[in-house]
């Protein structure tokens, strides 16, 4: 299942590319000392005094992650993994790379298909990224439509070069255009969770022997844990999902996933969902969705007859956002706006000028950095708030 490629065989690194890098427009308030991002002095505040700021101009940044060393990683759907270093530069870097401020460095360029909803769709950093420099990405490979792959990239100490690229998980896909899922997240148990869409095959979703339409659980090396809810050889962790495109764990260990509702091909356009996931549970698709539940665990929130296409999700636990502490924020592709609800799916009101609604520009992904700021993206840029 796993295959190891040396640098240059599959991953094309920055030095071999003539790619115009994304433009770094700003930086989080003040640079931080190397390795100290998570220890920066943060005073508790009700809400940030200012709104979000443009951080990086990018081309369809589908997923973003921030390390404790002040490194912003993001993937563009076309196959590129970028890094922007926001830690305080060394004197050598000031004389070279940082003359005009932080810059985006191309870490890897992975051949992907962008047909339909394919592309470079997910990103996660190893939980101990400071010492184990592994970056995980979800790939729709260019050479086949029959599978999706999770790559584990080993980076050098600077985080700018790939030392090894290993395909650790291969998943079923199809020639169908859509429902690829693709989100990656590490849980509080240190396992890697993968959200996989049903591939436009609705009967696959409730079938525990089919990996599509599921949230899957793996060891960080891609092997299957022996304590799964459906047996020691199955990575299936939660079933009955259509196209989950957001996945996040709260500080307390609760899992939340967004799920796109029917779009006309498999039901009336409606009923996007936010689900609170539990081990071994079934979430209704294809016979139940939105308010129309006959079986399975209903969502904590749904869009009713509207279509908003929810994407990245983040449970907020931040001293910079005391008014939003404990809220669940998620992006919406159609509205390109942040939705904010409580753990029961009700519109959040504290700190917001409009109940349940946050700032615009949240269309693809959202994450909370170790600096307790919120980072989110739309099809053209990445923003920082806090």
C-alpha positions as a Markdown table, in Angstrom:
| # | Residue | x | y | z |
|---|---|---|---|---|
| 1 | Unk | 0.0 | 0.0 | 0.0 |
| 2 | Unk | 2.8 | 2.4 | 0.9 |
| 3 | Unk | 5.4 | 3.4 | -1.7 |
| 4 | Unk | 8.5 | 5.5 | -1.1 |
| 5 | Unk | 9.7 | 8.0 | -3.6 |
| 6 | Unk | 13.0 | 9.9 | -3.5 |
| 7 | Unk | 12.9 | 13.7 | -4.0 |
| 8 | Unk | 12.6 | 14.5 | -7.7 |
| 9 | Unk | 10.7 | 11.3 | -8.6 |
| 10 | Unk | 7.3 | 12.4 | -7.7 |
| 11 | Unk | 7.6 | 15.6 | -5.7 |
| 12 | Unk | 9.1 | 18.4 | -7.7 |
| 13 | Unk | 10.8 | 20.8 | -5.3 |
| 14 | Unk | 11.1 | 24.5 | -5.4 |
| 15 | Unk | 14.5 | 24.8 | -6.9 |
| 16 | Unk | 13.3 | 23.0 | -10.1 |
| 17 | Unk | 10.3 | 25.2 | -10.6 |
| 18 | Unk | 9.7 | 28.5 | -12.4 |
| 19 | Unk | 6.5 | 29.2 | -10.5 |
| 20 | Unk | 5.4 | 32.6 | -9.5 |
| 21 | Unk | 5.0 | 32.4 | -5.7 |
| 22 | Unk | 2.0 | 33.6 | -3.8 |
| 23 | Unk | 2.3 | 37.2 | -2.7 |
| 24 | Unk | 2.8 | 37.6 | 1.1 |
| 25 | Unk | 0.9 | 40.8 | 1.9 |
| 26 | Unk | 1.1 | 41.0 | 5.6 |
| 27 | Unk | 2.1 | 39.1 | 8.8 |
| 28 | Unk | 0.4 | 38.4 | 12.1 |
| 29 | Unk | 0.8 | 41.3 | 14.5 |
| 30 | Unk | 4.5 | 41.2 | 15.3 |
| 31 | Unk | 7.0 | 38.5 | 14.4 |
| 32 | Unk | 7.6 | 35.9 | 17.0 |
| 33 | Unk | 10.9 | 34.3 | 18.3 |
| 34 | Unk | 11.8 | 31.0 | 16.7 |
| 35 | Unk | 10.0 | 28.1 | 18.4 |
| 36 | Unk | 8.0 | 30.5 | 20.7 |
| 37 | Unk | 4.8 | 31.0 | 18.8 |
| 38 | Unk | 2.8 | 28.9 | 21.2 |
| 39 | Unk | 4.3 | 30.8 | 24.2 |
| 40 | Unk | 3.7 | 34.3 | 23.0 |
| 41 | Unk | 2.1 | 36.5 | 25.7 |
| 42 | Unk | -1.6 | 36.7 | 24.9 |
| 43 | Unk | -3.9 | 38.8 | 27.1 |
| 44 | Unk | -7.5 | 37.7 | 27.2 |
| 45 | Unk | -9.7 | 39.9 | 25.1 |
| 46 | Unk | -13.5 | 39.8 | 24.4 |
| 47 | Unk | -13.0 | 40.1 | 20.6 |
| 48 | Unk | -10.2 | 41.4 | 18.4 |
| 49 | Unk | -10.3 | 45.2 | 18.1 |
| 50 | Unk | -9.9 | 44.9 | 14.3 |
| 51 | Unk | -11.3 | 42.7 | 11.6 |
| 52 | Unk | -9.4 | 40.1 | 9.6 |
| 53 | Unk | -6.4 | 41.2 | 7.5 |
| 54 | Unk | -5.2 | 39.9 | 4.2 |
| 55 | Unk | -2.1 | 37.7 | 4.7 |
| 56 | Unk | -1.3 | 35.9 | 1.5 |
| 57 | Unk | -2.6 | 36.1 | -2.1 |
| 58 | Unk | -2.9 | 32.5 | -3.3 |
| 59 | Unk | -4.6 | 30.4 | -6.0 |
| 60 | Unk | -7.4 | 28.3 | -4.5 |
| 61 | Unk | -5.7 | 27.5 | -1.1 |
| 62 | Unk | -7.8 | 24.5 | -0.1 |
| 63 | Unk | -6.1 | 23.7 | 3.2 |
| 64 | Unk | -3.9 | 25.6 | 5.7 |
| 65 | Unk | -1.9 | 24.7 | 8.8 |
| 66 | Unk | 0.3 | 26.7 | 11.2 |
| 67 | Unk | 3.2 | 25.2 | 13.2 |
| 68 | Unk | 4.3 | 26.2 | 16.7 |
| 69 | Unk | 7.5 | 27.5 | 15.0 |
| 70 | Unk | 5.5 | 30.3 | 13.2 |
| 71 | Unk | 5.4 | 28.5 | 9.9 |
| 72 | Unk | 2.3 | 28.9 | 7.7 |
| 73 | Unk | 1.8 | 25.9 | 5.4 |
| 74 | Unk | -0.9 | 25.8 | 2.8 |
| 75 | Unk | -1.8 | 23.7 | -0.3 |
| 76 | Unk | -3.2 | 25.0 | -3.5 |
| 77 | Unk | -5.6 | 22.8 | -5.3 |
| 78 | Unk | -3.4 | 22.7 | -8.4 |
| 79 | Unk | -0.8 | 20.6 | -6.4 |
| 80 | Unk | 1.5 | 23.0 | -4.7 |
| 81 | Unk | 2.6 | 23.0 | -1.1 |
| 82 | Unk | 3.8 | 26.4 | 0.2 |
| 83 | Unk | 5.4 | 27.6 | 3.3 |
| 84 | Unk | 5.6 | 31.2 | 4.7 |
| 85 | Unk | 7.9 | 31.7 | 7.7 |
| 86 | Unk | 6.6 | 34.2 | 10.2 |
| 87 | Unk | 9.1 | 33.6 | 13.0 |
| 88 | Unk | 11.8 | 36.2 | 13.6 |
| 89 | Unk | 14.4 | 35.9 | 10.9 |
| 90 | Unk | 18.1 | 35.4 | 11.6 |
| 91 | Unk | 20.6 | 38.1 | 10.7 |
| 92 | Unk | 21.5 | 36.0 | 7.6 |
| 93 | Unk | 17.9 | 35.7 | 6.5 |
| 94 | Unk | 17.4 | 39.4 | 7.0 |
| 95 | Unk | 20.2 | 40.0 | 4.6 |
| 96 | Unk | 18.8 | 37.6 | 2.0 |
| 97 | Unk | 15.2 | 36.2 | 2.2 |
| 98 | Unk | 13.7 | 38.9 | 4.4 |
| 99 | Unk | 14.8 | 42.1 | 2.7 |
| 100 | Unk | 11.2 | 42.7 | 1.7 |
| 101 | Unk | 9.5 | 40.8 | 4.5 |
| 102 | Unk | 8.4 | 37.1 | 4.6 |
| 103 | Unk | 8.1 | 35.2 | 1.4 |
| 104 | Unk | 6.3 | 32.1 | 0.2 |
| 105 | Unk | 8.6 | 29.1 | -0.5 |
| 106 | Unk | 7.5 | 26.3 | -2.7 |
| 107 | Unk | 8.0 | 23.1 | -0.8 |
| 108 | Unk | 6.5 | 20.6 | -3.2 |
| 109 | Unk | 4.7 | 20.4 | -6.5 |
| 110 | Unk | 2.7 | 17.2 | -6.7 |
| 111 | Unk | 1.1 | 16.1 | -10.0 |
| 112 | Unk | -2.6 | 16.1 | -9.4 |
| 113 | Unk | -5.8 | 16.0 | -11.4 |
| 114 | Unk | -8.1 | 19.0 | -10.9 |
| 115 | Unk | -11.0 | 17.6 | -12.9 |
| 116 | Unk | -14.3 | 18.0 | -11.1 |
| 117 | Unk | -13.7 | 18.3 | -7.4 |
| 118 | Unk | -10.2 | 16.7 | -7.5 |
| 119 | Unk | -7.0 | 18.3 | -6.5 |
| 120 | Unk | -4.6 | 18.7 | -3.6 |
| 121 | Unk | -7.4 | 18.8 | -1.0 |
| 122 | Unk | -6.1 | 18.2 | 2.5 |
| 123 | Unk | -3.2 | 19.1 | 4.8 |
| 124 | Unk | -2.1 | 18.1 | 8.3 |
| 125 | Unk | 1.1 | 18.5 | 10.3 |
| 126 | Unk | 2.4 | 15.7 | 12.5 |
| 127 | Unk | 1.3 | 16.3 | 16.2 |
| 128 | Unk | 5.0 | 16.5 | 17.1 |
| 129 | Unk | 6.0 | 18.6 | 14.1 |
| 130 | Unk | 8.8 | 20.4 | 15.9 |
| 131 | Unk | 10.7 | 17.2 | 16.2 |
| 132 | Unk | 9.1 | 15.0 | 13.5 |
| 133 | Unk | 8.9 | 17.0 | 10.3 |
| 134 | Unk | 6.1 | 15.2 | 8.6 |
| 135 | Unk | 3.5 | 16.9 | 6.5 |
| 136 | Unk | 0.5 | 14.9 | 5.3 |
| 137 | Unk | -1.5 | 15.8 | 2.1 |
| 138 | Unk | -4.5 | 14.3 | 0.4 |
| 139 | Unk | -4.0 | 13.9 | -3.3 |
| 140 | Unk | -6.1 | 13.2 | -6.4 |
| 141 | Unk | -3.4 | 11.7 | -8.5 |
| 142 | Unk | -3.0 | 12.7 | -12.1 |
| 143 | Unk | -2.2 | 9.2 | -13.3 |
| 144 | Unk | -5.5 | 7.6 | -12.3 |
| 145 | Unk | -9.0 | 8.4 | -11.3 |
| 146 | Unk | -9.6 | 5.1 | -9.5 |
| 147 | Unk | -7.8 | 6.0 | -6.3 |
| 148 | Unk | -7.0 | 8.9 | -4.0 |
| 149 | Unk | -3.8 | 8.9 | -1.9 |
| 150 | Unk | -2.4 | 10.3 | 1.3 |
| 151 | Unk | 1.2 | 11.3 | 1.1 |
| 152 | Unk | 3.5 | 11.7 | 4.0 |
| 153 | Unk | 6.3 | 14.2 | 3.2 |
| 154 | Unk | 9.4 | 14.4 | 5.4 |
| 155 | Unk | 10.8 | 17.9 | 5.4 |
| 156 | Unk | 14.2 | 19.2 | 6.2 |
| 157 | Unk | 14.8 | 21.2 | 9.4 |
| 158 | Unk | 14.1 | 24.5 | 7.6 |
| 159 | Unk | 10.8 | 23.1 | 6.2 |
| 160 | Unk | 11.6 | 24.1 | 2.7 |
| 161 | Unk | 12.7 | 20.9 | 1.1 |
| 162 | Unk | 11.2 | 17.4 | 0.9 |
| 163 | Unk | 13.6 | 14.6 | 1.9 |
| 164 | Unk | 11.2 | 11.8 | 1.2 |
| 165 | Unk | 7.7 | 11.3 | -0.1 |
| 166 | Unk | 5.8 | 8.2 | 1.0 |
| 167 | Unk | 2.3 | 7.2 | -0.2 |
| 168 | Unk | 1.0 | 5.8 | 3.1 |
| 169 | Unk | -2.7 | 5.4 | 2.3 |
| 170 | Unk | -4.5 | 4.5 | -1.0 |
| 171 | Unk | -8.3 | 5.0 | -1.0 |
| 172 | Unk | -11.0 | 4.1 | -3.5 |
| 173 | Unk | -12.2 | 6.8 | -5.9 |
| 174 | Unk | -14.1 | 6.7 | -9.2 |
| 175 | Unk | -14.4 | 8.4 | -12.6 |
| 176 | Unk | -17.2 | 10.4 | -11.2 |
| 177 | Unk | -16.6 | 14.1 | -11.0 |
| 178 | Unk | -17.4 | 14.8 | -7.4 |
| 179 | Unk | -17.7 | 13.9 | -3.7 |
| 180 | Unk | -14.0 | 13.3 | -3.0 |
| 181 | Unk | -13.8 | 14.7 | 0.5 |
| 182 | Unk | -10.1 | 15.0 | 1.3 |
| 183 | Unk | -9.8 | 16.6 | 4.8 |
| 184 | Unk | -7.1 | 15.4 | 7.1 |
| 185 | Unk | -6.9 | 15.9 | 10.9 |
| 186 | Unk | -5.0 | 14.5 | 13.8 |
| 187 | Unk | -7.2 | 13.5 | 16.8 |
| 188 | Unk | -6.4 | 13.7 | 20.5 |
| 189 | Unk | -5.4 | 10.0 | 20.4 |
| 190 | Unk | -2.6 | 10.9 | 17.9 |
| 191 | Unk | -4.3 | 9.1 | 15.1 |
| 192 | Unk | -4.7 | 10.5 | 11.6 |
| 193 | Unk | -8.4 | 10.9 | 10.5 |
| 194 | Unk | -9.3 | 11.1 | 6.8 |
| 195 | Unk | -12.6 | 12.4 | 5.5 |
| 196 | Unk | -13.6 | 10.6 | 2.2 |
| 197 | Unk | -16.7 | 11.4 | 0.1 |
| 198 | Unk | -19.0 | 8.8 | -1.4 |
| 199 | Unk | -17.7 | 9.3 | -4.9 |
| 200 | Unk | -21.3 | 9.8 | -6.2 |
| 201 | Unk | -22.0 | 6.2 | -5.1 |
| 202 | Unk | -24.6 | 6.8 | -2.3 |
| 203 | Unk | -24.9 | 3.1 | -1.3 |
| 204 | Unk | -21.2 | 3.1 | -0.4 |
| 205 | Unk | -21.8 | 5.4 | 2.5 |
| 206 | Unk | -23.6 | 3.1 | 4.9 |
| 207 | Unk | -21.6 | 0.0 | 3.8 |
| 208 | Unk | -18.9 | -0.6 | 6.5 |
| 209 | Unk | -17.0 | -2.7 | 3.9 |
| 210 | Unk | -16.6 | 0.3 | 1.6 |
| 211 | Unk | -14.3 | 3.1 | 2.6 |
| 212 | Unk | -16.3 | 5.8 | 0.7 |
| 213 | Unk | -18.6 | 8.2 | 2.5 |
| 214 | Unk | -16.7 | 7.8 | 5.8 |
| 215 | Unk | -14.4 | 9.3 | 8.3 |
| 216 | Unk | -11.4 | 6.9 | 8.5 |
| 217 | Unk | -8.8 | 6.5 | 11.2 |
| 218 | Unk | -5.1 | 5.5 | 10.8 |
| 219 | Unk | -1.9 | 5.4 | 12.6 |
| 220 | Unk | 0.5 | 8.3 | 11.6 |
| 221 | Unk | 2.4 | 5.8 | 9.4 |
| 222 | Unk | -0.8 | 4.8 | 7.5 |
| 223 | Unk | -1.3 | 1.5 | 9.1 |
| 224 | Unk | -4.8 | 0.5 | 10.6 |
| 225 | Unk | -5.2 | 0.7 | 14.4 |
| 226 | Unk | -6.3 | -2.5 | 16.0 |
| 227 | Unk | -9.0 | -0.9 | 18.1 |
| 228 | Unk | -11.3 | 0.4 | 15.4 |
| 229 | Unk | -15.1 | 0.2 | 16.0 |
| 230 | Unk | -15.6 | -2.2 | 13.0 |
| 231 | Unk | -12.7 | -4.6 | 13.8 |
| 232 | Unk | -8.9 | -4.7 | 13.9 |
| 233 | Unk | -8.5 | -4.6 | 10.1 |
| 234 | Unk | -11.0 | -1.8 | 9.3 |
| 235 | Unk | -10.0 | 2.0 | 9.3 |
| 236 | Unk | -13.7 | 2.9 | 9.3 |
| 237 | Unk | -14.5 | 5.2 | 12.2 |
| 238 | Unk | -17.8 | 7.0 | 11.3 |
| 239 | Unk | -20.3 | 6.2 | 8.4 |
| 240 | Unk | -23.2 | 7.7 | 6.5 |
| 241 | Unk | -21.6 | 10.8 | 5.1 |
| 242 | Unk | -22.0 | 12.2 | 1.6 |
| 243 | Unk | -19.1 | 14.6 | 1.0 |
| 244 | Unk | -17.4 | 15.7 | 4.2 |
| 245 | Unk | -15.1 | 18.6 | 3.5 |
| 246 | Unk | -14.3 | 19.8 | 7.0 |
| 247 | Unk | -12.9 | 17.9 | 10.0 |
| 248 | Unk | -11.7 | 19.2 | 13.3 |
| 249 | Unk | -11.4 | 18.1 | 17.0 |
| 250 | Unk | -12.2 | 20.4 | 19.9 |
| 251 | Unk | -9.8 | 20.8 | 22.9 |
| 252 | Unk | -12.0 | 18.3 | 24.7 |
| 253 | Unk | -11.6 | 15.7 | 21.9 |
| 254 | Unk | -15.0 | 16.0 | 20.2 |
| 255 | Unk | -15.0 | 15.5 | 16.5 |
| 256 | Unk | -16.9 | 17.9 | 14.1 |
| 257 | Unk | -17.3 | 17.5 | 10.4 |
| 258 | Unk | -19.1 | 19.4 | 7.7 |
| 259 | Unk | -21.0 | 17.5 | 5.1 |
| 260 | Unk | -22.4 | 18.8 | 1.8 |
| 261 | Unk | -26.1 | 18.0 | 1.2 |
| 262 | Unk | -27.8 | 16.9 | -2.0 |
| 263 | Unk | -27.1 | 18.9 | -5.1 |
| 264 | Unk | -29.9 | 17.7 | -7.5 |
| 265 | Unk | -28.2 | 14.6 | -8.8 |
| 266 | Unk | -28.9 | 12.6 | -5.6 |
| 267 | Unk | -31.7 | 14.6 | -4.0 |
| 268 | Unk | -33.2 | 18.1 | -3.9 |
| 269 | Unk | -30.6 | 20.8 | -3.5 |
| 270 | Unk | -30.6 | 21.5 | 0.2 |
| 271 | Unk | -29.6 | 20.3 | 3.6 |
| 272 | Unk | -25.9 | 21.0 | 4.1 |
| 273 | Unk | -24.8 | 19.7 | 7.5 |
| 274 | Unk | -22.5 | 20.1 | 10.5 |
| 275 | Unk | -22.2 | 16.9 | 12.4 |
| 276 | Unk | -20.7 | 16.1 | 15.8 |
| 277 | Unk | -19.1 | 12.7 | 15.2 |
| 278 | Unk | -18.7 | 9.8 | 17.5 |
| 279 | Unk | -16.9 | 6.5 | 17.1 |
| 280 | Unk | -18.9 | 3.9 | 15.2 |
| 281 | Unk | -21.9 | 6.0 | 14.5 |
| 282 | Unk | -24.0 | 6.3 | 11.3 |
| 283 | Unk | -25.0 | 9.7 | 10.1 |
| 284 | Unk | -27.9 | 9.0 | 7.8 |
| 285 | Unk | -26.8 | 9.3 | 4.2 |
| 286 | Unk | -28.2 | 8.4 | 1.7 |
| 287 | Unk | -31.7 | 8.0 | 3.1 |
| 288 | Unk | -31.6 | 10.8 | 5.7 |
| 289 | Unk | -30.2 | 14.4 | 5.4 |
| 290 | Unk | -30.8 | 17.8 | 6.8 |
| 291 | Unk | -34.3 | 17.9 | 8.5 |
| 292 | Unk | -35.3 | 14.7 | 6.7 |
| 293 | Unk | -34.0 | 12.1 | 9.1 |
| 294 | Unk | -35.4 | 8.6 | 9.2 |
| 295 | Unk | -32.3 | 6.8 | 10.4 |
| 296 | Unk | -28.9 | 7.6 | 11.8 |
| 297 | Unk | -27.6 | 10.5 | 14.0 |
| 298 | Unk | -29.0 | 13.8 | 12.8 |
| 299 | Unk | -26.7 | 16.8 | 12.3 |
| 300 | Unk | -26.4 | 19.5 | 15.0 |
| 301 | Unk | -26.9 | 22.1 | 12.3 |
| 302 | Unk | -28.3 | 22.1 | 8.8 |
| 303 | Unk | -28.9 | 24.7 | 6.1 |
| 304 | Unk | -32.6 | 23.8 | 5.5 |
| 305 | Unk | -33.6 | 24.4 | 1.9 |
| 306 | Unk | -30.5 | 26.6 | 1.2 |
| 307 | Unk | -27.3 | 25.4 | -0.2 |
| 308 | Unk | -24.2 | 27.0 | 1.3 |
| 309 | Unk | -21.6 | 24.2 | 0.8 |
| 310 | Unk | -19.8 | 24.1 | 4.2 |
| 311 | Unk | -16.1 | 23.4 | 4.0 |
| 312 | Unk | -13.4 | 23.8 | 6.7 |
| 313 | Unk | -14.4 | 23.8 | 10.4 |
| 314 | Unk | -12.7 | 24.9 | 13.6 |
| 315 | Unk | -13.7 | 24.7 | 17.2 |
| 316 | Unk | -12.6 | 28.0 | 18.8 |
| 317 | Unk | -10.6 | 27.9 | 22.0 |
| 318 | Unk | -8.7 | 31.2 | 22.1 |
| 319 | Unk | -7.9 | 34.0 | 24.6 |
| 320 | Unk | -8.0 | 36.4 | 21.6 |
| 321 | Unk | -11.7 | 35.5 | 21.1 |
| 322 | Unk | -13.1 | 35.1 | 24.6 |
| 323 | Unk | -16.6 | 35.9 | 23.3 |
| 324 | Unk | -16.4 | 33.0 | 20.9 |
| 325 | Unk | -14.7 | 30.5 | 23.2 |
| 326 | Unk | -16.3 | 27.1 | 22.6 |
| 327 | Unk | -18.0 | 28.1 | 19.4 |
| 328 | Unk | -17.8 | 26.0 | 16.2 |
| 329 | Unk | -16.8 | 28.1 | 13.1 |
| 330 | Unk | -17.0 | 26.8 | 9.6 |
| 331 | Unk | -16.5 | 28.2 | 6.1 |
| 332 | Unk | -19.1 | 28.2 | 3.3 |
| 333 | Unk | -18.1 | 28.1 | -0.3 |
| 334 | Unk | -21.3 | 29.6 | -1.7 |
| 335 | Unk | -21.6 | 32.5 | 0.8 |
| 336 | Unk | -17.8 | 32.9 | 1.3 |
| 337 | Unk | -18.5 | 33.7 | 4.9 |
| 338 | Unk | -17.8 | 32.3 | 8.3 |
| 339 | Unk | -20.7 | 30.7 | 10.1 |
| 340 | Unk | -20.5 | 30.4 | 13.9 |
| 341 | Unk | -22.7 | 28.1 | 16.0 |
| 342 | Unk | -22.7 | 26.6 | 19.5 |
| 343 | Unk | -22.1 | 22.9 | 20.2 |
| 344 | Unk | -25.9 | 22.3 | 19.6 |
| 345 | Unk | -25.9 | 24.0 | 16.3 |
| 346 | Unk | -27.7 | 27.2 | 17.4 |
| 347 | Unk | -26.5 | 30.6 | 16.0 |
| 348 | Unk | -23.8 | 32.1 | 18.2 |
| 349 | Unk | -24.6 | 35.6 | 19.4 |
| 350 | Unk | -21.8 | 36.7 | 21.8 |
| 351 | Unk | -19.4 | 39.1 | 20.2 |
| 352 | Unk | -21.1 | 39.1 | 16.8 |
| 353 | Unk | -22.9 | 41.9 | 15.0 |
| 354 | Unk | -25.1 | 39.4 | 13.3 |
| 355 | Unk | -26.1 | 36.1 | 15.1 |
| 356 | Unk | -24.4 | 33.1 | 13.6 |
| 357 | Unk | -22.3 | 35.0 | 11.1 |
| 358 | Unk | -18.6 | 35.9 | 11.2 |
| 359 | Unk | -16.4 | 37.8 | 8.6 |
| 360 | Unk | -16.5 | 37.3 | 4.9 |
| 361 | Unk | -13.7 | 35.5 | 3.0 |
| 362 | Unk | -14.1 | 32.2 | 4.7 |
| 363 | Unk | -14.8 | 29.9 | 1.8 |
| 364 | Unk | -12.4 | 27.0 | 1.8 |
| 365 | Unk | -10.6 | 26.3 | 5.1 |
| 366 | Unk | -10.2 | 27.6 | 8.6 |
| 367 | Unk | -7.7 | 26.8 | 11.4 |
| 368 | Unk | -6.7 | 28.2 | 14.8 |
| 369 | Unk | -3.0 | 28.7 | 15.0 |
| 370 | Unk | -0.9 | 28.0 | 18.1 |
| 371 | Unk | -0.9 | 31.8 | 18.5 |
| 372 | Unk | -4.7 | 31.5 | 19.0 |
| 373 | Unk | -5.4 | 33.5 | 15.9 |
| 374 | Unk | -7.9 | 32.3 | 13.3 |
| 375 | Unk | -6.5 | 31.7 | 9.8 |
| 376 | Unk | -9.0 | 31.2 | 6.9 |
| 377 | Unk | -9.0 | 31.1 | 3.1 |
| 378 | Unk | -11.1 | 31.8 | 0.1 |
| 379 | Unk | -10.3 | 31.0 | -3.6 |
| 380 | Unk | -7.9 | 33.9 | -3.9 |
| 381 | Unk | -6.3 | 34.6 | -0.5 |
| 382 | Unk | -5.5 | 33.6 | 3.1 |
| 383 | Unk | -6.6 | 35.9 | 6.0 |
| 384 | Unk | -5.7 | 36.2 | 9.7 |
| 385 | Unk | -8.0 | 37.4 | 12.4 |
| 386 | Unk | -7.0 | 38.2 | 16.0 |
